[in-house]
Amino acid sequence: MLVSEIPTPALLVDRARLHANLDAMQARADTMEVALRPHAKTHKSPDLARLQHDRGAKGLTVATVDEAEAFAAAGFDDIRLATPIVGPGKLTRLRALTEAGTRISFTVDTREGARRAAEAFESGPTVEVLIEIDAGYGRCGVPWTETDRIVALAEQVRQSSGLSLTGLLSHGGDSYAGPREGESRDDALRRVMDDERDRVLGVAAVLAEGGYLEPQTAEISVGSTPGVTHFTNREAAGFRVTEIRPGTYVFYDATQVALGAARLQDCALTCIGTVVSKERFDDGTERVITDAGKKVLTADRRAGSETYGTVLYSRRRMIAHPHARVTALSEEHGWVDTPGGSIYDVGDPVLLVPNHACVAVATRRQLYVIDGDEVGEVWETVAR
């Protein structure tokens, strides 16, 4: 099949760029002497996960119980959910995975969450949990400054027969906030990553004083794609970061480019749509309507931008169109406005880099892996 024969809208994965991204991140992890536990919510593809493991990745990170079940069914036996698990039936389903031989671990950040997890695993196999630390993002996790709460939670886990405290986990989501005034993009990413690392290592040192963690065995898990592009490891009280969990690095996207975590030429995922309508306005602007709307590009915008993705002038060389902008979306349509006139006509393909690769992939049943103008493979996505 040729790219021109793919029914649109669809997501394309450039094989060469994908492999380059996989190689680069694994090499970075090896250089920093940390395990790479990639976040599979980005790609949702067992085929791609196998490529990661072939290069040396250790286990997988997932976001949902559905993803854990899907990747376990595909043969992956070390799965970490980077989130607290609460809700009807979810802990029971995770227990079934552990009983079937899959190493399952997840986070706890409240006493009630830990109580529910302990109750679910009380009479079965012991499950590994990590205390989630909020290092500054403000989502899940015990704030890194509230060490009394963290120690109390660690003690509760220690007293729970069904739980085993494996270590600490954080998510530096504030790396997506962009630079502060007067700060470069590189400095912003380095600051957030250094803060996340140092704050979690500081908490580990506090827990070591109470005998809850030991430097030789504790797992310290950090990192998002923007942060780990500027990650360096260090030792504090005998502890070091042991694993990083980037996800978007496999594809990158327009947000990663805007943050300075990648170049447009690194983006392996593109959306292909078809022009279905065209209009010209009195000011010379031409608008084309594509069949790529919210249900593939999603409504996510990146910080500082009003567009819904980057329009490409050349997919082969990954050059952005200098004037075309995706100015609006409905469910099945995308508005592409070009001042001075458009290069597109009805029936033409339009190639775009999504703002957020993870959400775009979650809308598609298939990913088309391409070499030049040919489709080499079609990968199924799971747990959408």
Residue, then its C-alpha position, 0 to 999 in steps of 0.5 A: m500500500l502507498v501512503s496515498e491509498i490510506p483512508t483518511p484521517a489516519l496516523l503515520v509513523d515514520r519508521a526511520r525517525l521512530h527508530a532514531n528516537l528509540d535508540a537515542m533515549q535508550a542510549r541516554a538512559d544507559t549513559m545515566e545508568v538508569a533503567l528506561r521504563p517507557h510509558a506505553k500510553t503514548h503509543k498503545s502498541p505492543d509492536l512498538a513496545r517490543l522494539q523498546h524492549d529489544r533495545g534494553a527497556k526494563g518493563l513498561t509504564v501504563a496509565t490504566v488497568d485496561e492498558a495493564e491487562a492489554f500489555a500483559a495479554a501481549g506478553f509483557d510481565d513487568i508493568r507499573l501503573a504510574t497512578p493511584i488505583v482506586g475504583p470498583g473492580k480495578l484492584t481486583r483486576l490487578r490482583a488477577l494479573t499478579e496471580a497470573g504471574t505478571r509483576i504489577s506495581f502502582t502508586v499510593d498517595t493517601r491513607e485511604g488509597a493504601r487501605r483499599a489496596a491492602e484490603a484487595f491484596e490482603s489474602g493474596p500475593t503481595v503487591e509492590v507499591l510506590i509512594e507518589i511524591d508531588a515534586g511541584y506539579g500539583r496533581c497526584g502525590v504527597p507534596w515533597t515538603e510534607t515529610d510527616r505525611i509521607v512517613a505516616l503513609a510509609e508506616q501504614v504500608r509497612q503494617s499492611s500485609g498485602l503491600s510491599l513498599t518498593g520506592l518512590l515515584s514522581h511525575g514532573g508535569d510542570s516541565y510542560a509549563g514552559p520557561r519563566e520570564g527571562e529563562s531559556r527553554d533549556d534552562a526551564l527543562r533543566r530546572v524542573m528536572d533537577d528540582e524533581r530529582d533532588r526533591v524525591l531523593g530528599v524524601a528517600a533520605v527521610l524515609a531511610e532514617g526510619g528504615y522504610l527504604e534502603p539505598q541498595t534496593a529502593e526504586i526511585s522513578v522520575g521523569s516525563t519526556p521534556g524533563v528527561t531530555h535534560f536529565t542528569n543523575r546524582e547521589a544523595a544520602g546513598f540514593r540515586v534515581t533508578e528509572i525514568r519513564p518518558g513516553t512521548y519521546v517515541f513520536y514527539d509532537a508539536t508541544q515537545v518541539a515548542l518546549g525545546a525537547a525535540r526538533l520538528q525533524d524528530c517527530a515520527l508521528t504525523c496525521i494525514g487528512t484530505v481536503v474536502s472543501k475550499e473557500r477564498f475570502d476578500d482579504g486573500t485568505e484561503r481556507v481549506i476544510t480537511d477531514a481531520g478534526k477533533k476525533v484525530l487531532t484532539a482539541d489540545r493546544r500547546a502553551g502560547s499557541e492558538t493552533y491545533g497542530t503544525v501543518l507540514y510543507s514537506r513530510r519527507r524533510m519535515i518542514a513546517h508550512p510558513h503560513a498555514r494554520v489549523t485555526a479551528l476544529s469540529e468533530e470531523h473537520g479541520w479549518v486550515d487558513t492560509p493568508g495570501g492563498s493556499i497550496y491545497d485544493v480539494g482532494d489533496p492530502v494535508l500532513l500535520v504534526p499533532n500537538h499531543a501525540c498520546v491523545a491522537v493515538a488514543t483515537r485510532r485503531q491502527l498506526y501506519v508505519i511508513d518507509g518513504d511513500e510506502v506502508g511497511e506495517v500496520w500496527e494495532t493499538v490497544a486499550r483505547 
